[in-house]
Amino acid sequence: MSELNRVKVGDRYIGSGEPVFVIAEIGINHNGSMEIAKKIIDGALFAGCDAVKFQKRTPELCVPQDQWGIERDTPWGRMTYIDYRRKVEFGQDEFEEIDGYCRDRGILWLASCWDEESVKFVEQFDVSFYKAASASLTDHSLLRCMKDTGKPLMISTGMSTMEEIETGVEAVGKEDLMIAHSTSAYPCKLDELNLRMIETLGQKYPNVPIGYSGHEVGLATTWASVAMGATFIERHITLDRAMWGSDQAASVEIIGMHRLVSNIRDIEKALGDGVKKVYDSEIGPRKKLRRVQSTDSVTV
């Protein structure tokens, strides 16, 4: 990947030559509870994540009107879908609390905004960058609204064709853009992860940081995405995968997230720079085990 393949977020860079940037997506796994949200933020800090991500919607704009009155069972009893969406949506007071809590603890937070009013709402907190959900990739007006804030934009590519990705990129331009390969199934089957798309996107957009937003069960395939060149990782985080909520089953619990980040750092060390060399630790075995010694000088 190109040396230009970096985007500045806060006081960090995401991209080529940088440590993998790990985003713990809280989303709506807080189920409308600030207590749960704070516990998950603390868990993401413990795990070594670089940022936590929430979602922000204006329910009246994002929920189709023909679904407003559909009733469903929730932890708060049976209610209409629009009332449920309002119940789990954080507002001004909650996001002010989140903003202060994350700043005090030194972790970045951001939000996937699902409508333009939500972008205006989140912009008051001066987040470092924005994330567009896969469902929003073809909403070019929304993508431009986020990009027009002057903040970097990360887009996800689940449920999308290659042509839709291309037109989405064209709509916002490649400057300060990051692209996440993703498959929008919760949880996602292994044979639908298609991790080689990370390489495909990297070849098509060599100056754009490419990452991976995963919704699978388990960690191995996310580690594989790092080995394949993902410069940032996003996984849903939860206190308990058995909690109520549509994203919980595809989420990673706190201890699992700690393992995920720790092993990503090990993978980074192990990947090296691709330049062959003889290490100090090999000199002894080389002298002892080589039957025919080379006349080449050894650079350690």
Beta strands, then each sheet from edge to edge (+ up, - down):
strand 1: 6-9
strand 2: 12-15
strand 3: 21-27
strand 4: 51-56
strand 5: 71-74
strand 6: 77-80
strand 7: 108-113
strand 8: 130-132
strand 9: 153-156
strand 10: 177-182
strand 11: 210-214
strand 12: 232-238
strand 13: 252-253
sheet 1: 1+ 2-
sheet 2: 7+ 4+ 3+ 12+ 11+ 10+ 9+ 8+
sheet 3: 7+ 4+ 3+ 12+ 13+
sheet 4: 5+ 6-
end
